[in-house]
Amino acid sequence: MTPAQRKAHRADAHHLDPVVMIGGDGLTNAVKKETEAALNAHGLIKVRVFSDDRAAREAMLQTLADELNAAPIQHIGKLLVLWRPLPEREKTAGEDRLPGPRDVKVLKFSKRGGQRPEVKTLRVLGNQRLTTGGQIKRAKKKPVSIKKRNQD
């Protein structure tokens, strides 16, 4: 991994919270399994180690990186940062489906003040949209720019 890539991953990991905690028992099989699951889900993770021994923390970082096939990004204080590219996910059967119907509550205010607004529940289908006036209209297709039209 190049220093520029490591720097970019460090910047991405700055706002992350630790997802794996290593306690007094050290690097157990359960910790390795949890770290593996977190790397599969997120790719870039922080690990907090509750140990005061710096050499032990560095050894844990190297062990995790070697056994889980991950790149060690950073070791600062008691935080370790690991990165591994996300595995390719298979598409599920209904992943590319359009959104289904949803129920929307519309408030219609009275022209005279002091009366309660009328509440109507409308069902909006996947190919419809709700206007500001509370009307249901068919969704318009997004206009495609000339450049994108010519690319296809």
PyMOL commands that set and color helices and strands:
alter all, ss='L'
color gray80, all
select helices_A, chain A and resi 3-13+29-42+54-67+146-151
alter helices_A, ss='H'
color red, helices_A
select strands_A, chain A and resi 20-22+44-49+71-76+79-83+102-108+118-124+128-130+136-138
alter strands_A, ss='S'
color yellow, strands_A
deselect
rebuild
show_as cartoon
